[in-house]
C-alpha cells in the first residue's frame, strides 16, 4: 500500500472541470436542454454519496454494505426539517448530516467490533432494519415516503430553479472533495490508510484503531447524509427505496468502477454509471446487461477503477 | 530489590485441551536484557501475546511499571511504554522507511492528537526529523527514502526496531529479531540490540543461542507452558533440568 497522493496534473484538471461545470447550466439552457440540468444534479449528488462511501471503503478499508442507510436518513432528515418549518438549507443540511452521522456512529460502534464478512453482513442488517423502520412508520409516510412541499431556501435564496439546486450540489461536492483530499494527506488520513493495510501493526504502535475507524465511518455517514438531503430536494421526496440494500450496492458499484481509494473514484464512478444508465435505458430496458459487461471489463482490465488510470499513489 | 518493570503473576491460558501457559511467574527488571527461550511449541509466542495484550489470560495478571495492565488493550499498553517487534517482519511495505517510522512517532501521546483532518502531515517537520533520528539509531538513515518493500530482510528487521523505538518505550519486546537472518545479518542485529540495551529494557524471545547468551543478563526457560528456570546465562546453562528438557547437545 501507499498513502494516496494525487497525480501532479490532477488539481489543474479538477479546476478546469469545475469551471466547465459552472458554465454547464447556461450552456444547456442556451441549447434548450434544461432537462439535463436535473440529470447533472443527480450525477453530482451520487458523486458525493459515492465519494462518502469511498472514504469509508477506499481509505478506511471498511467494506460497508449499508451505506445507503445514511444516504436515506439524510433525505428523511431533510424532509422532516422542511415539513417542520426548518426550510433553510444552511440549517437543514447540517442537521441532516448530524442525523446521518449520529446514526452511522451507532451502527459503527456495534459493527466495527466485527471483521470481514461479518462486518459486511451486520452493516447490511442495520441498513435493512432502517429500511423497514421507515417503511412501517406512518410518521415517515410508510411505503410512499415523505414528500417535500417545496424545495428549501439557502440563506433566503430559493432553490426552486433547477440551476440553483445544481449550483448548491456542485458546491457541496466540490467542498467535500477538497475536504477529503486534505483529509487523506492529514494525520487522520495517514492513520486510517495505514489501518486499512495492517490494523494490528497500528495497534502495536499505540493507535486506538477502533476509534479511528469509527470516526471515519461516521464522517462517511455524515457526507452521505448531505447527499441524501440534496437528493430529497431534487426529487421532492424522501423515499424508503433510498435505504434499500440495492442502493448500497449501486454506490459500491460506482466506487469500484471509479476507483477504490482514489479521491475522484466516487465522482468518476457516479458519472460513468448514471450516464450509462441514461444512454442505454433509451435503447433497451435491459441496460443492466451492458452494465454487467462494463463491470466485468473493469474488474478484468482496470481492476483499480477508472480514476486509477489517471491518478496514482505515491511510492 | 527494586520493583520489577514487568511482572507476570501466575499467568495461565488454555486453548481447548492444551494448557498453553500454566501459572507462569516472570519478571523483567528495569535496565536488563531478559531472554526467554524454549523449544518450539513451548508457548513463547502465546506468552508474548499475553504480555503485549493481544490475548487475554484465563487467570493471572500482568503488571507493568507499577500498574496492573491485565485489562488494558494492546494500544493502551504501548502508550504505557511497552513496544514490540514482530517475529515476521511487519512493516508498511508500500511506505518509505521514513514514513513507517513517522507513523510510529505520530502515534505517541506527546506527539499530539492524530484527529487532525486538514493540515498535511507531510509538512510536520518535527515528525520526520525525529523519525530520521530513530532510523539513524538503527543505521538506516541512508535508506530513509527507500520503500520498506525494497529493503533487504535485515534492513526490514532494523526498521521494525526503529518503529518500536519511536514509541519511546520503557521496555522493548523483541520477538525473534534474528528470525530468518543470515549469519552476517544476525551479527549486525546482535550489535544493534547490544547498543539499544544501554537505553532501554529488553525482553528478548530468541532461538539463536549464541545471540541469547551474548546479550542476556538473565535467561528464562519455558517448556510446555511452564517456566522451569530463571537465572544468569551461566546458571541456566548449568541447570540439569534445562539441559534435559531443552538444550540437550546445543551446549
Boltz contact constraints between the chains, C-beta under 6 A:
constraints:
  - contact:
      token1: [A, 1]
      token2: [B, 94]
      max_distance: 6.0
  - contact:
      token1: [A, 2]
      token2: [B, 94]
      max_distance: 6.0
  - contact:
      token1: [A, 182]
      token2: [B, 118]
      max_distance: 6.0
  - contact:
      token1: [A, 183]
      token2: [B, 117]
      max_distance: 6.0
  - contact:
      token1: [A, 185]
      token2: [B, 120]
      max_distance: 6.0
  - contact:
      token1: [A, 186]
      token2: [B, 116]
      max_distance: 6.0
  - contact:
      token1: [A, 186]
      token2: [B, 117]
      max_distance: 6.0
  - contact:
      token1: [A, 186]
      token2: [B, 118]
      max_distance: 6.0
  - contact:
      token1: [A, 186]
      token2: [B, 119]
      max_distance: 6.0
  - contact:
      token1: [A, 186]
      token2: [B, 121]
      max_distance: 6.0
  - contact:
      token1: [A, 187]
      token2: [B, 114]
      max_distance: 6.0
  - contact:
      token1: [A, 187]
      token2: [B, 116]
      max_distance: 6.0
  - contact:
      token1: [A, 187]
      token2: [B, 121]
      max_distance: 6.0
  - contact:
      token1: [A, 188]
      token2: [B, 115]
      max_distance: 6.0
  - contact:
      token1: [A, 188]
      token2: [B, 116]
      max_distance: 6.0
  - contact:
      token1: [A, 188]
      token2: [B, 117]
      max_distance: 6.0
  - contact:
      token1: [A, 190]
      token2: [B, 121]
      max_distance: 6.0
  - contact:
      token1: [A, 191]
      token2: [B, 114]
      max_distance: 6.0
  - contact:
      token1: [A, 194]
      token2: [B, 103]
      max_distance: 6.0
  - contact:
      token1: [A, 197]
      token2: [B, 92]
      max_distance: 6.0
  - contact:
      token1: [A, 201]
      token2: [B, 90]
      max_distance: 6.0
  - contact:
      token1: [A, 203]
      token2: [B, 74]
      max_distance: 6.0
  - contact:
      token1: [A, 203]
      token2: [B, 75]
      max_distance: 6.0
  - contact:
      token1: [A, 204]
      token2: [B, 84]
      max_distance: 6.0
  - contact:
      token1: [A, 205]
      token2: [B, 104]
      max_distance: 6.0
  - contact:
      token1: [A, 205]
      token2: [B, 107]
      max_distance: 6.0
  - contact:
      token1: [A, 206]
      token2: [B, 75]
      max_distance: 6.0
  - contact:
      token1: [A, 206]
      token2: [B, 78]
      max_distance: 6.0
  - contact:
      token1: [A, 206]
      token2: [B, 79]
      max_distance: 6.0
  - contact:
      token1: [A, 206]
      token2: [B, 107]
      max_distance: 6.0
  - contact:
      token1: [A, 206]
      token2: [B, 167]
      max_distance: 6.0
  - contact:
      token1: [A, 207]
      token2: [B, 75]
      max_distance: 6.0
  - contact:
      token1: [A, 207]
      token2: [B, 107]
      max_distance: 6.0
  - contact:
      token1: [A, 208]
      token2: [B, 75]
      max_distance: 6.0
  - contact:
      token1: [A, 315]
      token2: [B, 147]
      max_distance: 6.0
